[in-house]
Amino acid sequence: EWWVLPVLGFAVGSCTNFIALLVIFRPINPINICGYNLHGFFLKRQAEVSKCYGKLIAGKVMTAEHLNKELMCGKNKDLV
């Protein structure tokens, strides 16, 4: 039937996304299993990711040039 491929694709994709989110964010607190420390991938590296993200935002998004342009030419320029 024509509907089998889209339905199976949706099911497999949903399961994959669910598993990926579990691996990234769970468990919140580290669990020791047979000498192996199990912790969510993002939570384990949260400080490193935050530092990288902060540098990205400060260097590319919130630059003095962008802020000045928004203050002088943005939709709320009359409020400044």
Secondary structure, DSSP 8 states (H G I E B T S, - for coil): -TTHHHHHHHHHHHHHHHHHHHHHH--SS-EEETTEEE--HHHHTHHHHHHHHHHHIIIIIS-HHHHHHHHHHSTTGGG-
